[in-house]
Amino acid sequence: MRLGKILSATFLLGCSLALMTSCSSSDNDLVSPPAQKEGLNTVTMKLVGGCQGFDQNSQVKASEGTRASGTYDWPNGAHLYLQFKTDKGMVSGSATYDKAQNAWTVNYYGTIASGVASTCEAYYFEDAVAANSSTVQLNDRSAIYEDKSGSYLLDGNTLTVTASLKPKTGRIRFKGTKGLPIVVTGITHYTSYDVASNNFFTTTAVVKDTVSSSTGATPYLYGYFSDSESPSIGLVSNSSEAYTMACSTNMYKTGESGYLDIPTDAEHNGWATGLNFTVKGVTFKMIPVEWGDKSFLIGETEVTEGLYYAVTDGTTATPNMPISGQDYDSFQTFLSKLGAITSMPFRLPTKDEWQYAAKGGSKSLSFTYSGSNTPGDVAWFEGNSNSTKHEVKQKQPNELGIYDMSGNVWEWTSTLAYNYNYSYYYCGGCYSDPASSINISSGDFQLTSSNYSRKSIGIRLALSLK
């Protein structure tokens, strides 16, 4: 009987201890952070730091005053893209801002150590084209801010990120006649950000904009000079006026903001006429040809051996000679390679474009030859060439400033001859032709099989930037 009471008391005491132990364990679970998963984790974030705006640099042409940079006021729904460094590699995440609560919520994919401070990268995008958890689509109007040396600490269910984001690019806008459409070259801008690989992608393609009817300026263009050593900006306005400005390396720096005045025929303001390009050390110019809604640009000269072999990785001892003697397919390959290098849609002119430009376009004085009624003034032909081609730009240009459209070498066009398969027109006459064969309307057509070439036929570039 006594033994039974002792056992009963012992049993009750054990149950009580067990119950107390169970409650204690349960209380600890309530205050411990939830276990991290390899997949999606969600925590509250405290952001220490902020986002710095663009400076106004008053020491260069592209300036807009001296407004100091300020702290960014986060809009509701703002997203930060985060890359956390861990002992197993980078963990990607994104944070969303709730302005009413003045709080950030972070989603991240993977596992980051609790109680261990480490480094992180932070990115913020203004005016992105589109965004999701894997990719941010950007364009020339998207501002990018970054801090690649931030830090973070996960403590319980709160993540503290320390980051001071600054602009990744410079920005520039153009002031001019309200409603004026323009096309800009020479600037590289970002096209996307890939979250998983933490990589940015860019393009050097032309940028198209319009001067605002209210502000008298285009939107800001965010990016950087495509050629950092010898920067320049090319600009086409109204599809018919082209200019190039050699720029200082002090312009368009990261974090700086400014403007340039769009040139006009009356005031160039430091801009040179024509759209200049430099490819592998070789510079060439495109001349605008105003022709209503058909306006285009055409090469100031025939394509030279220097440009052709720079693009095709060849060599030449006569870089200023017009290229000739290649078959039509080889010229098409050259155009494709040139387009890949410049991100410009270079092509051959049509027969109509070629003849319109040769006549002097809207500035035509109705000459017999391209720029004169006297062939020797503007052309190498049978009467003065000694039966050989000559370097470009040795004769006078025509009304548009275009050289050698009469004589020197024939020039292929992209126009198919009527009812002749794979036969294209070529125009302008050549060094061995009589004066009667080098006038503005001179032309012929030839079957362009892959093995056909003629030493007296070359090409001239054309470009449409509407």
C-alpha positions as CSV (number, residue, x, y, z in Angstrom):
1,M,0.0,0.0,0.0
2,R,2.7,2.5,1.0
3,L,4.8,1.3,-2.0
4,G,1.8,2.0,-4.3
5,K,1.4,5.6,-2.9
6,I,5.1,6.2,-3.4
7,L,4.9,5.0,-7.1
8,S,1.8,7.1,-7.7
9,A,3.4,10.2,-6.3
10,T,6.5,9.5,-8.3
11,F,4.4,9.1,-11.5
12,L,2.5,12.4,-10.9
13,L,5.8,14.2,-10.3
14,G,7.3,12.8,-13.5
15,C,4.2,13.9,-15.4
16,S,4.4,17.4,-14.0
17,L,8.1,17.7,-14.9
18,A,7.4,16.3,-18.3
19,L,4.6,18.8,-18.8
20,M,6.7,21.7,-17.6
21,T,9.5,20.6,-19.9
22,S,7.1,20.4,-22.8
23,C,5.8,23.9,-22.2
24,S,9.2,25.3,-21.8
25,S,10.3,23.8,-25.2
26,S,7.2,25.2,-26.8
27,D,7.8,28.7,-25.5
28,N,11.4,28.7,-27.0
29,D,10.0,27.7,-30.4
30,L,7.7,30.7,-30.4
31,V,10.6,33.2,-30.0
32,S,13.1,31.4,-32.3
33,P,13.3,32.4,-36.0
34,P,11.8,30.0,-38.5
35,A,14.1,27.6,-40.2
36,Q,15.5,28.9,-43.5
37,K,14.7,27.0,-46.6
38,E,16.7,26.5,-49.8
39,G,13.8,28.0,-51.7
40,L,12.0,31.3,-51.0
41,N,12.5,33.0,-47.6
42,T,10.8,36.2,-46.5
43,V,12.1,38.6,-43.8
44,T,11.7,42.2,-42.8
45,M,14.6,44.5,-43.9
46,K,16.0,47.6,-42.3
47,L,17.9,49.7,-44.9
48,V,20.8,51.8,-43.6
49,G,21.8,54.4,-46.2
50,G,19.9,55.5,-49.3
51,C,20.1,56.5,-52.9
52,Q,22.1,59.5,-54.1
53,G,20.8,61.6,-57.0
54,F,22.7,63.0,-60.0
55,D,25.2,65.9,-59.6
56,Q,25.0,69.0,-61.8
57,N,28.5,69.7,-63.1
58,S,29.1,73.3,-63.9
59,Q,32.6,72.9,-65.3
60,V,31.8,71.3,-68.6
61,K,29.6,72.2,-71.6
62,A,26.9,69.6,-70.7
63,S,25.9,71.3,-67.4
64,E,22.7,72.6,-65.8
65,G,23.8,74.5,-62.8
66,T,25.1,73.6,-59.4
67,R,22.3,71.7,-57.7
68,A,23.8,69.4,-55.1
69,S,23.0,65.7,-55.1
70,G,20.4,64.7,-52.6
71,T,19.0,61.7,-50.8
72,Y,16.5,59.7,-52.7
73,D,12.9,59.7,-51.4
74,W,11.8,56.0,-51.9
75,P,8.4,55.8,-53.6
76,N,5.8,53.3,-52.5
77,G,6.5,49.9,-54.1
78,A,10.1,50.6,-54.8
79,H,12.2,47.5,-55.5
80,L,15.8,46.8,-54.5
81,Y,17.6,43.9,-56.2
82,L,20.1,42.3,-53.8
83,Q,23.0,39.9,-54.2
84,F,24.1,38.4,-50.8
85,K,27.6,36.9,-50.6
86,T,27.6,33.6,-48.6
87,D,30.1,30.8,-48.1
88,K,28.3,28.8,-50.8
89,G,28.1,31.6,-53.4
90,M,25.7,34.5,-54.1
91,V,22.1,34.4,-53.0
92,S,19.7,36.6,-55.0
93,G,16.8,38.5,-53.4
94,S,14.6,41.5,-53.8
95,A,13.2,44.0,-51.4
96,T,9.9,45.9,-51.7
97,Y,9.2,49.2,-49.9
98,D,5.9,50.0,-48.1
99,K,5.8,53.8,-47.8
100,A,2.9,53.9,-45.3
101,Q,4.8,51.5,-43.0
102,N,8.2,52.9,-43.8
103,A,9.4,49.3,-44.0
104,W,11.0,46.9,-46.5
105,T,10.1,43.2,-47.0
106,V,12.7,41.0,-48.6
107,N,12.3,37.8,-50.5
108,Y,15.4,35.8,-51.2
109,Y,16.1,32.4,-52.7
110,G,18.5,30.2,-50.8
111,T,20.1,30.3,-47.3
112,I,22.1,33.1,-45.7
113,A,23.8,32.7,-42.3
114,S,22.2,34.2,-39.3
115,G,24.3,36.4,-37.0
116,V,27.2,36.6,-39.5
117,A,27.9,39.9,-41.2
118,S,28.9,39.7,-44.9
119,T,28.9,41.8,-48.1
120,C,26.2,42.3,-50.6
121,E,25.4,44.2,-53.8
122,A,22.3,46.4,-54.2
123,Y,20.6,47.7,-57.4
124,Y,17.7,50.1,-57.9
125,F,16.1,51.0,-61.3
126,E,14.0,54.0,-62.2
127,D,11.7,53.8,-65.2
128,A,12.5,50.2,-66.1
129,V,10.6,48.9,-69.1
130,A,9.6,45.8,-67.2
131,A,10.8,43.8,-64.2
132,N,10.2,40.5,-62.5
133,S,12.2,38.3,-60.1
134,S,14.6,37.1,-62.8
135,T,15.1,40.0,-65.3
136,V,14.8,43.8,-65.5
137,Q,14.2,45.2,-69.0
138,L,15.8,48.6,-69.5
139,N,16.2,51.3,-72.2
140,D,17.9,54.6,-72.7
141,R,15.5,56.4,-70.3
142,S,16.1,54.0,-67.4
143,A,18.2,55.2,-64.5
144,I,20.4,52.6,-62.6
145,Y,21.7,53.1,-59.1
146,E,24.1,50.6,-57.4
147,D,26.3,49.8,-54.5
148,K,28.6,46.9,-55.1
149,S,30.2,47.0,-51.7
150,G,27.3,47.0,-49.3
151,S,26.9,44.8,-46.3
152,Y,24.2,42.8,-44.5
153,L,23.4,41.0,-41.2
154,L,20.5,38.6,-40.6
155,D,19.5,38.7,-36.9
156,G,16.5,36.6,-36.0
157,N,13.7,37.6,-38.5
158,T,15.2,41.0,-39.4
159,L,17.7,41.6,-42.1
160,T,19.8,44.8,-41.9
161,V,21.3,46.0,-45.2
162,T,23.8,48.9,-45.4
163,A,24.0,50.4,-48.8
164,S,24.6,53.8,-50.4
165,L,23.4,53.6,-54.0
166,K,24.8,55.9,-56.6
167,P,24.2,56.4,-60.3
168,K,25.8,53.7,-62.6
169,T,25.8,56.1,-65.6
170,G,25.8,59.7,-66.6
171,R,22.8,61.3,-68.1
172,I,22.4,63.9,-70.9
173,R,19.5,65.5,-72.7
174,F,19.2,67.7,-75.8
175,K,17.6,71.1,-76.1
176,G,16.2,72.5,-79.3
177,T,13.2,73.3,-81.4
178,K,10.0,71.9,-79.7
179,G,8.7,68.8,-81.4
180,L,12.0,68.2,-83.3
181,P,12.7,64.4,-83.8
182,I,16.3,63.4,-83.4
183,V,18.5,60.3,-83.6
184,V,21.6,60.0,-81.5
185,T,24.7,57.8,-82.0
186,G,27.9,57.3,-80.0
187,I,26.2,56.5,-76.7
188,T,25.9,53.0,-75.1
189,H,22.9,52.3,-72.8
190,Y,21.8,49.3,-70.8
191,T,19.1,47.0,-72.1
192,S,18.6,44.5,-69.2
193,Y,19.8,43.1,-65.9
194,D,19.8,39.4,-65.3
195,V,19.2,38.6,-61.6
196,A,20.5,35.0,-61.6
197,S,23.8,35.8,-63.2
198,N,24.1,39.3,-61.8
199,N,25.0,40.6,-65.3
200,F,24.1,43.7,-67.2
201,F,23.6,43.9,-71.0
202,T,24.1,46.9,-73.2
203,T,23.7,48.2,-76.8
204,T,25.3,50.8,-78.9
205,A,22.3,51.1,-81.2
206,V,20.9,54.5,-82.1
207,V,18.6,56.3,-79.7
208,K,15.5,58.0,-81.1
209,D,13.8,60.9,-79.2
210,T,11.7,64.0,-79.7
211,V,12.2,67.5,-78.1
212,S,9.3,68.0,-75.7
213,S,6.7,70.6,-76.8
214,S,6.5,71.7,-73.2
215,T,10.1,71.7,-71.9
216,G,12.0,72.3,-75.1
217,A,14.3,69.3,-74.3
218,T,14.4,65.6,-74.8
219,P,14.1,63.2,-71.9
220,Y,17.4,62.3,-70.2
221,L,19.5,59.7,-72.0
222,Y,21.2,57.5,-69.4
223,G,24.4,55.7,-70.5
224,Y,28.1,56.4,-71.4
225,F,30.2,57.2,-74.4
226,S,30.7,54.1,-76.6
227,D,34.3,55.3,-77.3
228,S,35.7,56.3,-74.0
229,E,39.1,57.4,-75.4
230,S,37.9,59.6,-78.3
231,P,34.2,60.2,-77.4
232,S,31.9,61.8,-79.9
233,I,28.1,62.2,-80.4
234,G,26.4,61.9,-83.7
235,L,23.0,63.5,-84.2
236,V,20.4,63.4,-87.0
237,S,17.5,65.9,-86.8
238,N,14.4,65.8,-89.0
239,S,16.0,62.8,-90.9
240,S,17.8,65.3,-93.1
241,E,20.4,67.2,-91.0
242,A,23.4,65.3,-89.6
243,Y,26.1,66.5,-87.2
244,T,29.0,65.1,-85.1
245,M,30.5,66.6,-82.0
246,A,33.9,65.6,-80.6
247,C,33.4,65.5,-76.9
248,S,35.6,66.0,-73.9
249,T,36.3,62.9,-71.7
250,N,35.2,65.1,-68.8
251,M,31.7,65.1,-70.1
252,Y,29.0,62.5,-69.4
253,K,30.8,61.1,-66.4
254,T,29.1,58.7,-64.0
255,G,26.7,60.5,-61.8
256,E,26.8,63.7,-63.8
257,S,23.8,65.4,-65.5
258,G,23.8,67.9,-68.3
259,Y,22.6,69.0,-71.7
260,L,23.7,69.9,-75.3
261,D,22.0,72.3,-77.7
262,I,20.9,70.7,-80.9
263,P,22.7,72.4,-83.9
264,T,21.0,74.0,-86.9
265,D,22.1,75.0,-90.4
266,A,22.5,78.5,-89.1
267,E,24.3,77.7,-85.8
268,H,26.5,74.6,-85.4
269,N,27.6,75.4,-81.9
270,G,30.7,73.2,-82.1
271,W,29.1,70.5,-84.2
272,A,30.6,69.4,-87.5
273,T,28.4,68.7,-90.5
274,G,27.9,65.0,-91.3
275,L,27.6,61.9,-89.3
276,N,31.1,60.5,-88.5
277,F,31.9,57.0,-87.6
278,T,35.2,55.4,-86.6
279,V,35.6,51.6,-87.1
280,K,38.9,50.0,-86.0
281,G,40.7,53.3,-86.4
282,V,39.2,54.2,-89.8
283,T,36.9,57.2,-89.9
284,F,34.2,57.8,-92.5
285,K,31.4,60.2,-92.9
286,M,27.7,59.9,-93.9
287,I,26.0,62.8,-95.6
288,P,22.2,63.5,-95.0
289,V,20.0,63.6,-98.1
290,E,16.7,65.3,-97.6
291,W,14.0,63.6,-99.7
292,G,10.7,64.0,-97.8
293,D,9.7,60.8,-96.0
294,K,12.4,59.0,-98.0
295,S,15.3,61.0,-96.4
296,F,18.4,58.9,-95.9
297,L,22.2,59.2,-95.4
298,I,24.8,58.3,-98.0
299,G,28.6,57.9,-97.9
300,E,30.6,61.0,-98.4
301,T,33.0,58.8,-100.5
302,E,33.0,55.4,-101.9
303,V,34.0,52.7,-99.4
304,T,37.7,52.7,-99.2
305,E,40.1,49.8,-99.0
306,G,41.1,51.0,-95.5
307,L,37.5,50.6,-94.2
308,Y,36.8,47.4,-96.1
309,Y,39.8,45.6,-94.9
310,A,39.6,47.0,-91.3
311,V,36.1,45.4,-91.1
312,T,37.0,42.2,-92.9
313,D,40.4,41.8,-91.0
314,G,42.5,42.3,-94.1
315,T,45.4,44.6,-95.0
316,T,46.1,47.1,-97.7
317,A,48.9,49.4,-98.7
318,T,46.5,51.9,-100.3
319,P,43.8,52.7,-97.6
320,N,42.4,55.7,-99.4
321,M,41.7,53.9,-102.7
322,P,38.0,52.9,-103.3
323,I,37.5,49.2,-102.8
324,S,36.7,47.3,-106.0
325,G,37.1,43.9,-107.6
326,Q,35.0,42.1,-104.9
327,D,31.9,40.1,-105.8
328,Y,28.5,41.2,-104.7
329,D,28.2,38.6,-102.0
330,S,31.5,39.7,-100.5
331,F,30.2,43.3,-100.3
332,Q,27.1,42.0,-98.5
333,T,29.3,40.2,-96.0
334,F,31.2,43.4,-95.4
335,L,27.9,45.3,-94.8
336,S,26.8,42.6,-92.3
337,K,30.1,42.8,-90.4
338,L,30.0,46.6,-90.4
339,G,26.5,46.6,-89.0
340,A,27.5,44.1,-86.3
341,I,30.4,46.4,-85.2
342,T,28.5,49.7,-85.2
343,S,24.9,48.4,-84.5
344,M,23.8,50.5,-87.5
345,P,21.8,49.2,-90.4
346,F,24.3,50.1,-93.2
347,R,23.2,49.0,-96.6
348,L,23.6,49.8,-100.3
349,P,21.6,52.7,-101.7
350,T,18.8,52.0,-104.1
351,K,19.2,53.1,-107.7
352,D,16.8,56.0,-107.1
353,E,18.5,57.1,-103.9
354,W,21.9,56.9,-105.6
355,Q,20.8,59.0,-108.6
356,Y,18.9,61.5,-106.4
357,A,22.1,62.1,-104.2
358,A,24.3,62.3,-107.3
359,K,22.1,65.1,-108.7
360,G,22.6,67.1,-105.5
361,G,19.3,66.2,-103.8
362,S,17.2,69.2,-102.8
363,K,20.2,71.5,-103.5
364,S,20.6,70.3,-107.1
365,L,21.9,72.8,-109.7
366,S,21.0,70.4,-112.5
367,F,24.6,69.6,-113.6
368,T,25.3,67.0,-116.2
369,Y,27.9,65.3,-113.9
370,S,27.7,65.0,-110.1
371,G,28.7,68.5,-109.1
372,S,29.7,70.1,-112.4
373,N,29.1,70.4,-116.1
374,T,32.9,69.9,-116.6
375,P,33.8,66.2,-116.0
376,G,37.4,66.9,-115.1
377,D,36.3,69.0,-112.2
378,V,34.5,66.2,-110.4
379,A,35.5,62.9,-111.9
380,W,38.3,60.4,-112.8
381,F,37.4,59.1,-116.3
382,E,39.0,58.1,-119.6
383,G,40.2,61.7,-120.2
384,N,42.3,62.1,-117.1
385,S,42.7,58.9,-115.1
386,N,45.5,57.1,-117.0
387,S,43.2,54.1,-116.9
388,T,43.4,53.5,-113.2
389,K,41.3,54.3,-110.2
390,H,42.4,57.1,-107.8
391,E,42.2,57.9,-104.1
392,V,38.9,59.3,-103.0
393,K,38.2,63.0,-102.4
394,Q,40.8,64.3,-105.0
395,K,38.1,66.0,-107.1
396,Q,35.4,68.6,-106.2
397,P,32.3,67.4,-104.3
398,N,28.8,67.8,-105.6
399,E,26.2,70.2,-104.1
400,L,25.7,68.0,-101.0
401,G,29.4,67.6,-100.3
402,I,29.6,64.0,-101.8
403,Y,32.7,63.0,-103.8
404,D,33.3,60.8,-106.8
405,M,29.7,60.0,-107.8
406,S,30.8,60.4,-111.3
407,G,33.7,58.3,-112.4
408,N,36.5,56.6,-110.4
409,V,34.6,53.3,-109.8
410,W,31.1,52.1,-110.6
411,E,29.0,51.6,-107.6
412,W,26.6,48.7,-106.8
413,T,23.0,49.5,-105.7
414,S,20.4,47.3,-104.0
415,T,17.9,47.6,-106.9
416,L,17.2,44.5,-108.9
417,A,17.1,44.9,-112.7
418,Y,13.5,44.4,-114.0
419,N,12.8,40.8,-115.1
420,Y,16.4,39.7,-114.4
421,N,17.0,37.4,-111.5
422,Y,19.9,38.2,-109.3
423,S,20.9,41.2,-111.5
424,Y,21.5,44.5,-109.7
425,Y,22.1,48.0,-111.1
426,Y,25.4,49.8,-110.7
427,C,25.8,53.5,-111.3
428,G,28.2,56.4,-112.0
429,G,30.7,55.2,-114.6
430,C,34.4,54.5,-113.9
431,Y,37.9,55.6,-114.6
432,S,38.1,53.9,-118.0
433,D,34.8,55.3,-119.3
434,P,34.3,58.2,-121.7
435,A,32.6,61.4,-120.4
436,S,29.3,60.2,-121.9
437,S,29.2,57.2,-119.6
438,I,29.8,59.0,-116.3
439,N,26.9,61.4,-116.1
440,I,24.3,61.4,-113.3
441,S,22.0,58.9,-115.0
442,S,24.7,56.5,-116.1
443,G,23.9,53.0,-115.0
444,D,23.9,49.3,-116.0
445,F,23.1,46.0,-114.4
446,Q,24.9,42.7,-114.0
447,L,24.3,39.2,-112.9
448,T,25.7,39.0,-109.3
449,S,26.6,35.4,-109.0
450,S,28.9,34.7,-106.0
451,N,31.9,34.3,-108.2
452,Y,31.3,37.5,-110.3
453,S,33.6,40.4,-109.7
454,R,34.8,43.4,-111.7
455,K,37.8,45.5,-110.9
456,S,36.0,48.7,-111.7
457,I,32.9,48.2,-109.5
458,G,32.8,49.3,-105.8
459,I,30.2,50.4,-103.3
460,R,29.0,53.4,-101.4
461,L,27.2,53.1,-98.0
462,A,23.6,54.2,-97.3
463,L,21.8,54.5,-94.0
464,S,18.2,55.1,-92.9
465,L,17.6,56.5,-89.4
466,K,13.9,57.4,-89.3
